[in-house]
């Protein structure tokens, strides 16, 4: 793979719908949906706008990159930013999960000038709350660096830009190549073959599927994949939007499949950190885990075992849906409502929205793919190149439950519900009615 132009985000993958913040993407060639063209950007309200070329001073950055690999990558990135922009940057790093759980309080208090966050609904939600500053003046400069699909993922429902993309990464089933080679395992493509593999791993003394659900979000990826494989991408996205009922028999079928898989999932998942689950895979204690390259990659990288990591697509359940849908979240940057150094923040974001900036980050954290459509891929490793092909071949692309759905619904309803289900699968029958009731209240607000 010689160029990231093959990326679905570079070749024109369009938003499925903007209604209620839908953030799923679908392949244009597969669905016949035209790529969205960029809106003409007006100057940002507030501040001086323009190209911020003369901006000086200090710009503060709120970062959730608390693990060693992303933390170093951000340090390298902003050291380069200081040189490239003439600004002084101060990075304030907070534990990843703490940052996510307290984002609303953070934005309503005294946030940094810019901060790490996510594309799609998670950005749109806070834009609608009036907690963000639009970055139209940034996009006046960086618009040519991104595809129409990326541009669509960076806009609020009011048509303004609020997000500067940095990178994306795929979710799949990750495993240790050396372990699989020694055991003679091969990647399954169907659910039946997947369960057969799990049984074989269990008989070999392994925990087939490692899961660390202490932080509340990792299991969402498993739900998303089983739901998309069972009921299709469109049903899944509509469920995330609040347009389908959690009491629907289709949702129960998703949890029935997941219940079967829990019989082969590492026990005690609710008390285990996600890093420990990935480490189980790396150390040969577990056969595989459902995660993103952005999580599994750094754990293997930190241990000097990057070359031993590989992944495959979540297996098909209903042949009508196949393995068409892939989760590939986009991470990037946003500006707080009232930045202390607006012009400096604009200047910094203009640089962060370039391929050289993204290449700088990826040099230290090669577990993602640049969102810009023109990066230098000559130094991409095998998994980065595989990620481009993996996502490019998908007919539909989702962002992740906690990005595709209302954040209040996810944090207050789905996290405890999923953790309870993992601890006691029999609880889900009665829980679905409660989930649906709370969903109606939250989505009506």
C-alpha positions in Angstrom: 0.0 0.0 0.0 1.9 3.0 -1.2 -0.6 5.8 -0.5 -3.2 6.8 2.1 -5.3 7.9 -0.9 -6.7 4.4 -0.6 -8.1 5.2 2.8 -11.9 5.4 2.8 -11.5 8.7 4.5 -9.3 9.9 1.7 -11.3 8.5 -1.2 -14.7 9.8 -0.2 -16.8 8.0 2.3 -19.9 10.0 3.1 -21.9 10.5 6.3 -25.0 8.3 6.4 -27.2 11.0 8.0 -26.9 14.2 10.1 -30.2 13.6 11.8 -29.8 13.4 15.6 -26.0 13.4 15.2 -25.7 10.2 13.2 -22.0 9.6 12.6 -21.8 6.3 10.8 -20.0 6.4 7.4 -20.8 4.3 4.3 -18.7 3.6 1.3 -19.7 5.7 -1.6 -19.0 3.1 -4.3 -21.0 0.5 -2.4 -24.0 2.6 -1.5 -24.1 5.2 -4.3 -24.2 8.1 -1.9 -22.4 11.1 -3.3 -19.5 12.6 -1.2 -20.5 15.7 0.6 -18.8 18.8 -0.7 -17.2 21.3 1.6 -19.3 24.2 2.7 -17.8 27.6 2.2 -16.4 28.7 5.5 -17.2 32.0 7.1 -14.8 33.6 9.5 -15.1 32.4 13.0 -17.1 34.4 15.4 -15.1 36.0 18.2 -11.3 36.6 18.1 -9.6 38.2 15.1 -10.0 35.3 12.7 -7.7 35.3 9.7 -4.7 33.1 9.3 -3.4 33.9 12.8 0.1 34.2 11.2 1.3 36.8 13.7 -0.1 34.9 16.7 2.3 34.5 19.6 2.2 33.4 23.3 1.3 30.3 25.0 -1.4 27.8 24.0 -2.6 25.3 26.5 -3.7 21.8 25.4 -5.8 19.3 27.3 -4.8 15.8 26.5 -6.2 12.4 27.3 -3.0 10.7 26.0 -2.0 9.4 29.4 -0.5 6.0 28.4 3.2 6.0 27.7 3.1 5.7 23.9 0.6 8.5 23.1 2.1 10.7 25.9 5.5 10.6 24.3 4.0 11.1 20.8 2.2 14.2 22.0 5.4 15.5 23.6 7.2 15.0 20.3 4.3 16.6 18.4 4.2 19.8 20.4 7.9 20.1 20.5 7.7 20.2 16.7 4.7 22.6 17.0 6.7 25.1 19.0 9.4 25.2 16.3 6.9 25.3 13.4 4.6 27.9 14.8 6.8 30.0 17.1 4.2 29.4 19.8 4.8 28.0 23.3 2.6 25.0 24.0 1.7 23.6 27.5 0.2 20.1 27.5 -2.0 19.2 30.5 -2.4 15.4 30.5 -5.2 13.7 32.4 -5.9 10.0 32.7 -7.8 8.9 29.6 -10.9 7.5 31.2 -11.0 10.4 33.8 -10.8 12.9 31.0 -13.7 11.3 29.1 -15.9 10.9 32.2 -15.4 14.6 33.2 -15.5 16.3 29.9 -18.8 18.1 30.5 -17.5 19.6 33.8 -14.2 20.4 32.2 -15.8 22.3 29.3 -18.0 24.3 31.7 -15.1 25.2 34.0 -11.8 26.7 32.8 -10.7 24.4 30.0 -7.5 24.6 28.0 -7.4 26.5 24.7 -7.7 23.3 22.7 -8.1 19.7 23.7 -8.2 16.1 22.4 -11.6 14.7 21.5 -13.6 12.7 18.9 -15.4 13.3 15.6 -19.0 12.9 14.9 -21.8 13.0 17.5 -19.4 13.4 20.5 -18.3 16.7 18.9 -21.7 17.7 17.7 -23.3 17.2 21.2 -21.0 19.7 22.9 -21.2 22.1 19.9 -25.0 22.1 20.4 -24.5 22.8 24.1 -22.5 26.0 23.2 -19.4 24.7 24.9 -17.1 24.9 21.8 -15.7 27.6 19.6 -16.1 27.0 15.9 -12.9 26.6 13.9 -14.0 27.8 10.5 -11.0 30.1 10.3 -8.8 27.0 10.8 -10.6 25.2 8.0 -10.1 28.1 5.6 -6.4 27.0 5.7 -6.6 23.3 6.0 -9.6 22.4 3.9 -7.5 21.1 1.0 -5.9 18.5 3.3 -9.0 16.4 3.9 -11.6 14.5 2.0 -15.2 15.5 1.9 -16.0 12.6 4.2 -13.6 13.9 6.9 -15.0 17.4 6.4 -18.5 16.1 7.1 -17.3 14.4 10.3 -15.8 17.7 11.5 -18.9 19.8 11.3 -21.6 20.5 13.8 -25.3 20.3 13.0 -25.2 24.1 12.3 -22.8 23.5 9.4 -19.8 25.1 11.2 -16.5 23.3 11.8 -15.7 22.4 15.4 -13.1 19.6 14.9 -9.7 19.2 13.4 -9.0 15.5 12.6 -5.7 13.9 13.5 -6.0 10.1 12.9 -8.3 7.1 12.6 -7.8 3.5 13.5 -9.7 0.2 13.1 -11.3 -2.1 15.6 -11.0 -5.9 15.1 -9.9 -9.1 16.9 -6.2 -8.7 17.9 -3.9 -11.6 18.6 -0.3 -12.7 19.0 1.1 -14.1 15.8 3.7 -16.2 17.5 1.0 -17.8 19.7 -1.3 -18.5 16.8 1.5 -19.9 14.7 2.6 -22.3 17.5 -1.0 -23.5 18.0 -1.9 -23.6 14.3 -4.9 -21.3 14.7 -6.4 -19.5 11.6 -8.7 -16.5 11.5 -12.4 -17.5 11.4 -14.8 -15.7 9.0 -18.1 -17.0 10.4 -19.6 -17.1 13.9 -19.7 -20.9 14.0 -16.0 -21.1 13.1 -15.3 -18.4 15.7 -17.0 -20.4 18.4 -15.2 -23.6 17.3 -11.9 -21.7 17.6 -12.9 -20.5 21.1 -13.5 -24.1 22.1 -10.2 -25.1 20.8 -8.4 -22.3 22.6 -10.2 -23.2 25.9 -9.1 -26.9 25.5 -5.6 -25.6 25.0 -5.7 -23.9 28.4 -6.2 -20.4 27.1 -8.8 -17.8 27.9 -10.1 -17.5 24.3 -11.3 -13.8 24.5 -9.7 -11.4 26.9 -11.8 -8.5 28.2 -11.0 -5.7 30.6 -14.2 -3.8 31.3 -13.3 -1.8 34.4 -13.4 1.5 32.5 -16.8 0.8 31.0 -16.1 1.4 27.3 -14.1 -1.6 25.9 -17.1 -4.0 25.7 -19.0 -1.5 23.5 -16.9 -2.6 20.6 -18.0 -6.2 21.0 -21.7 -5.1 21.2 -21.3 -2.9 18.1 -19.8 -5.7 16.0 -22.2 -8.4 17.2 -25.2 -6.1 16.6 -24.0 -5.0 13.1 -23.2 -8.6 12.2 -26.6 -9.8 13.5 -28.9 -7.0 12.4 -27.0 -4.9 9.9 -25.3 -1.5 9.9 -28.4 0.5 9.3 -30.3 -1.0 12.3 -27.3 -0.5 14.5 -26.9 3.2 13.6 -30.6 3.8 14.1 -30.4 2.1 17.5 -27.6 4.4 18.4 -29.7 7.4 17.3 -32.6 6.3 19.4 -34.8 5.5 16.4 -35.0 1.7 17.2 -36.2 0.1 20.3 -33.9 -1.7 22.7 -36.8 -4.1 23.4 -36.8 -5.2 19.7 -36.2 -8.9 19.3 -33.3 -8.1 17.1 -31.5 -6.6 20.1 -32.2 -9.6 22.2 -30.7 -11.7 19.4 -27.5 -9.6 19.7 -27.3 -10.3 23.4 -28.0 -14.0 22.8 -25.0 -14.3 20.6 -22.9 -12.3 23.1 -24.1 -14.6 25.9 -22.6 -17.5 24.0 -19.3 -15.6 23.6 -19.2 -14.8 27.3 -18.8 -18.5 27.9 -15.3 -18.1 26.3 -14.5 -14.6 27.7 -12.0 -14.1 30.5 -13.8 -14.2 33.9 -13.7 -11.1 36.1 -13.7 -8.7 33.2 -15.5 -5.9 35.2 -12.5 -5.8 37.6 -9.8 -5.8 34.9 -8.3 -2.8 33.1 -8.3 -2.9 29.3 -4.5 -2.7 29.3 -4.3 -5.9 31.3 -6.6 -7.7 28.8 -4.3 -6.8 25.9 -1.3 -7.9 28.0 -3.0 -11.3 28.5 -3.1 -11.6 24.7 0.5 -10.4 24.3 1.8 -12.9 27.0 0.0 -15.9 25.5 -2.6 -16.2 28.3 -5.5 -15.3 26.0 -6.2 -16.1 22.4 -7.5 -12.7 21.3 -9.3 -9.5 22.2 -11.8 -7.1 20.6 -10.0 -3.8 20.5 -8.7 -0.9 18.4 -5.2 -0.8 17.0 -4.9 2.4 19.0 -5.2 0.4 22.2 -3.6 -2.9 21.3 -0.7 -1.4 19.4 0.8 0.7 22.2 0.8 -2.2 24.7 2.7 -4.4 22.3 4.9 -1.5 21.2 5.8 -0.6 24.8 6.9 -4.2 25.3 9.0 -4.3 22.1 6.6 -6.8 20.5 5.0 -4.7 17.8 5.9 -7.2 15.1 4.0 -10.0 17.0 0.6 -8.2 16.7 -2.0 -8.8 14.1 -5.8 -8.6 13.7 -8.7 -9.9 11.7 -12.3 -8.8 11.0 -15.0 -9.7 13.4 -16.7 -12.8 11.9 -20.0 -12.8 10.1 -23.2 -13.9 11.8 -25.9 -13.3 9.3 -24.6 -13.9 5.7 -26.8 -11.0 4.6 -24.7 -8.6 6.6 -21.4 -10.5 6.2 -18.4 -8.6 7.4 -19.3 -5.4 5.6 -19.2 -3.0 8.6 -16.0 -1.9 10.3 -15.5 0.4 13.3 -12.9 3.1 12.6 -13.1 6.0 15.0 -11.5 9.4 14.2 -9.6 11.3 16.9 -8.5 15.0 16.8 -8.8 18.4 18.3 -11.4 21.0 19.4 -11.3 24.5 20.7 -12.9 25.5 24.0 -15.6 28.2 24.0 -13.5 31.0 25.3 -9.8 30.2 24.7 -7.4 32.5 26.5 -5.2 32.7 23.3 -7.7 32.4 20.4 -5.3 33.5 17.7 -2.6 31.2 19.0 -5.1 28.3 19.2 -6.1 29.0 15.6 -2.5 29.0 14.4 -1.7 25.8 16.3 -4.8 24.0 14.9 -3.9 25.1 11.4 -0.5 23.3 11.8 -2.1 20.3 13.5 -4.3 19.9 10.5 -1.4 19.2 8.1 0.2 16.0 7.0 3.6 16.9 8.4 2.1 17.4 11.9 0.3 14.1 11.7 3.4 12.3 10.4 5.3 13.7 13.5 2.7 12.1 15.9 2.7 8.8 14.0 6.4 8.5 14.1 6.2 7.9 17.8 2.8 6.2 17.9 2.6 4.1 14.8 -0.8 2.6 15.8 -3.0 4.9 13.8 -3.5 6.2 10.2 -3.3 9.9 9.4 -6.6 11.5 8.7 -5.1 13.9 6.2 -5.3 12.7 2.6 -1.7 13.4 1.7 0.6 11.9 4.4 3.9 10.3 3.8 3.1 6.6 4.1 6.6 5.4 3.2 7.3 4.8 6.9 4.0 3.1 7.7 4.4 -0.3 9.3 2.6 -3.4 8.2 -0.4 -2.9 10.5 -0.9 0.7 9.4 -0.9 -0.4 5.8 -3.2 -3.3 6.7 -5.5 -0.8 8.5 -5.9 1.3 5.4 -6.9 -1.8 3.3 -9.1 -3.1 6.1 -11.1 0.1 6.4 -11.1 0.8 2.7 -12.7 -2.6 1.9 -15.6 -1.9 4.3 -19.0 -1.0 2.9 -20.0 0.8 6.1 -18.0 2.4 8.9 -19.2 3.1 12.4 -17.5 5.3 15.0 -18.1 3.4 18.3 -21.1 3.3 20.6 -19.9 6.1 22.9 -19.4 8.2 19.8 -22.4 7.2 17.7 -24.9 7.6 20.6 -26.0 10.3 23.0 -23.1 10.6 25.6 -25.5 10.9 28.5 -27.3 7.8 27.5 -24.1 5.9 27.1 -22.5 7.0 30.3 -25.5 6.7 32.6 -27.4 3.9 31.0 -25.3 1.7 28.8 -22.1 1.4 30.7 -23.7 0.1 33.9 -26.1 -2.1 31.8 -23.3 -3.7 29.9 -21.2 -4.2 33.0 -24.1 -5.8 34.7 -24.7 -8.1 31.7 -21.1 -9.2 31.6 -21.3 -10.0 35.3 -24.7 -11.8 34.9 -25.8 -12.5 31.3 -29.3 -13.5 32.6 -29.9 -10.0 33.7 -30.3 -8.6 30.2 -33.9 -9.7 29.6 -35.3 -7.4 32.2 -32.7 -4.7 31.6 -33.7 -4.1 28.0 -37.0 -2.6 29.0 -35.3 -0.3 31.5 -32.7 0.7 28.8 -35.6 1.6 26.4 -37.4 3.6 29.0 -34.4 5.7 29.9 -33.5 6.1 26.2 -36.9 7.7 25.5 -36.4 10.2 28.3 -32.8 11.1 27.4 -33.3 11.3 23.7 -36.4 13.4 24.1 -34.5 16.0 26.1 
